[in-house]
Amino acid sequence: TDRRDIAMPQQFTQLAGATAAAKALAPTACTTIEEVGSTGVGALTLGFLALAVTTVVMVAKAANADAERRKYYFCNTFICGVATFAYFAMLSGQGWT
């Protein structure tokens, strides 16, 4: 006999159980908005500044690196740059309507 035919009912029961669990974990509608406190603003400011400085340093290092290492500096610059903009968006309160 084919072993896949034997395993299929077990897989279907696991899938059905996962669907019920997924329904229980489904997010509900957002009814409240929590604003960032003064400690959070300070932490976001420090994170933003650290990422901004790191982005600038990586751009400077990429300018002086050989071609093989330059791609790693550019990759790091891109990651830190995106994170910098994300922290700036959180810090400025963007996203709430």
C-alpha atoms as a printed R data frame, in Angstrom:
   type eleno elety resid chain resno       x      y      z
1  ATOM     1    CA   THR     A     1   0.000  0.000  0.000
2  ATOM     2    CA   ASP     A     2   0.973  3.617 -0.469
3  ATOM     3    CA   ARG     A     3   2.109  5.204  2.824
4  ATOM     4    CA   ARG     A     4   0.774  8.628  1.830
5  ATOM     5    CA   ASP     A     5  -2.797  7.265  1.908
6  ATOM     6    CA   ILE     A     6  -2.303  6.172  5.508
7  ATOM     7    CA   ALA     A     7  -0.913  9.542  6.654
8  ATOM     8    CA   MET     A     8  -3.555 11.725  4.989
9  ATOM     9    CA   PRO     A     9  -6.350 11.373  7.592
10 ATOM    10    CA   GLN     A    10  -3.939 12.390 10.363
11 ATOM    11    CA   GLN     A    11  -2.862 15.436  8.370
12 ATOM    12    CA   PHE     A    12  -6.480 16.460  7.827
13 ATOM    13    CA   THR     A    13  -7.281 16.204 11.539
14 ATOM    14    CA   GLN     A    14  -4.237 18.330 12.367
15 ATOM    15    CA   LEU     A    15  -5.336 20.912  9.800
16 ATOM    16    CA   ALA     A    16  -8.859 21.029 11.218
17 ATOM    17    CA   GLY     A    17  -7.457 21.532 14.724
18 ATOM    18    CA   ALA     A    18  -5.168 24.287 13.500
19 ATOM    19    CA   THR     A    19  -8.085 26.073 11.877
20 ATOM    20    CA   ALA     A    20 -10.020 26.131 15.147
21 ATOM    21    CA   ALA     A    21  -6.936 27.369 16.993
22 ATOM    22    CA   ALA     A    22  -6.363 30.020 14.331
23 ATOM    23    CA   LYS     A    23  -9.943 31.248 14.738
24 ATOM    24    CA   ALA     A    24  -9.442 31.529 18.493
25 ATOM    25    CA   LEU     A    25  -6.301 33.621 17.969
26 ATOM    26    CA   ALA     A    26  -7.806 35.889 15.315
27 ATOM    27    CA   PRO     A    27  -7.358 39.579 16.121
28 ATOM    28    CA   THR     A    28 -10.328 41.620 17.230
29 ATOM    29    CA   ALA     A    29 -11.224 45.174 16.276
30 ATOM    30    CA   CYS     A    30  -9.055 47.876 17.829
31 ATOM    31    CA   THR     A    31 -11.189 49.911 20.202
32 ATOM    32    CA   THR     A    32  -8.516 51.906 22.053
33 ATOM    33    CA   ILE     A    33  -5.401 53.821 21.069
34 ATOM    34    CA   GLU     A    34  -2.461 53.898 23.445
35 ATOM    35    CA   GLU     A    35  -0.099 56.812 23.025
36 ATOM    36    CA   VAL     A    36   3.611 56.689 23.763
37 ATOM    37    CA   GLY     A    37   4.594 58.132 27.127
38 ATOM    38    CA   SER     A    38   7.619 60.279 27.906
39 ATOM    39    CA   THR     A    39   9.856 57.257 28.506
40 ATOM    40    CA   GLY     A    40   8.797 55.789 25.162
41 ATOM    41    CA   VAL     A    41   9.505 59.061 23.379
42 ATOM    42    CA   GLY     A    42  12.981 59.109 24.911
43 ATOM    43    CA   ALA     A    43  13.615 55.511 23.866
44 ATOM    44    CA   LEU     A    44  12.350 56.162 20.340
45 ATOM    45    CA   THR     A    45  14.528 59.275 20.105
46 ATOM    46    CA   LEU     A    46  17.629 57.368 21.198
47 ATOM    47    CA   GLY     A    47  16.840 54.533 18.787
48 ATOM    48    CA   PHE     A    48  16.259 56.952 15.928
49 ATOM    49    CA   LEU     A    49  19.498 58.839 16.576
50 ATOM    50    CA   ALA     A    50  21.552 55.640 16.956
51 ATOM    51    CA   LEU     A    51  20.178 54.235 13.700
52 ATOM    52    CA   ALA     A    52  20.654 57.532 11.869
53 ATOM    53    CA   VAL     A    53  24.302 57.749 12.966
54 ATOM    54    CA   THR     A    54  24.857 54.101 12.031
55 ATOM    55    CA   THR     A    55  23.374 54.719  8.581
56 ATOM    56    CA   VAL     A    56  25.709 57.662  7.966
57 ATOM    57    CA   VAL     A    57  28.737 55.699  9.228
58 ATOM    58    CA   MET     A    58  27.901 52.765  6.937
59 ATOM    59    CA   VAL     A    59  27.623 55.096  3.935
60 ATOM    60    CA   ALA     A    60  31.057 56.527  4.774
61 ATOM    61    CA   LYS     A    61  32.550 53.049  5.208
62 ATOM    62    CA   ALA     A    62  31.032 51.912  1.902
63 ATOM    63    CA   ALA     A    63  32.672 54.822  0.115
64 ATOM    64    CA   ASN     A    64  36.121 53.713  1.298
65 ATOM    65    CA   ALA     A    65  35.662 49.934  0.963
66 ATOM    66    CA   ASP     A    66  36.705 47.660 -1.874
67 ATOM    67    CA   ALA     A    67  34.059 46.291 -4.232
68 ATOM    68    CA   GLU     A    68  33.706 42.971 -2.410
69 ATOM    69    CA   ARG     A    69  32.967 44.527  0.990
70 ATOM    70    CA   ARG     A    70  30.980 47.445 -0.404
71 ATOM    71    CA   LYS     A    71  27.918 45.269 -1.052
72 ATOM    72    CA   TYR     A    72  27.781 44.318  2.639
73 ATOM    73    CA   TYR     A    73  28.024 47.950  3.688
74 ATOM    74    CA   PHE     A    74  25.248 48.874  1.243
75 ATOM    75    CA   CYS     A    75  23.067 46.067  2.590
76 ATOM    76    CA   ASN     A    76  23.674 47.250  6.156
77 ATOM    77    CA   THR     A    77  23.019 50.850  5.102
78 ATOM    78    CA   PHE     A    78  19.693 49.868  3.562
79 ATOM    79    CA   ILE     A    79  18.600 47.944  6.658
80 ATOM    80    CA   CYS     A    80  19.594 50.739  9.040
81 ATOM    81    CA   GLY     A    81  18.037 53.366  6.755
82 ATOM    82    CA   VAL     A    82  14.668 51.622  6.674
83 ATOM    83    CA   ALA     A    83  14.773 51.164 10.440
84 ATOM    84    CA   THR     A    84  15.659 54.867 10.842
85 ATOM    85    CA   PHE     A    85  12.583 55.904  8.859
86 ATOM    86    CA   ALA     A    86  10.431 53.458 10.846
87 ATOM    87    CA   TYR     A    87  11.631 54.910 14.141
88 ATOM    88    CA   PHE     A    88  11.042 58.435 12.840
89 ATOM    89    CA   ALA     A    89   7.494 57.476 11.852
90 ATOM    90    CA   MET     A    90   6.837 56.033 15.312
91 ATOM    91    CA   LEU     A    91   8.406 59.034 16.999
92 ATOM    92    CA   SER     A    92   6.332 61.531 15.025
93 ATOM    93    CA   GLY     A    93   3.093 59.607 15.642
94 ATOM    94    CA   GLN     A    94   2.414 58.827 11.991
95 ATOM    95    CA   GLY     A    95  -0.015 56.063 11.204
96 ATOM    96    CA   TRP     A    96  -2.934 57.109 13.394
97 ATOM    97    CA   THR     A    97  -5.917 58.592 11.627
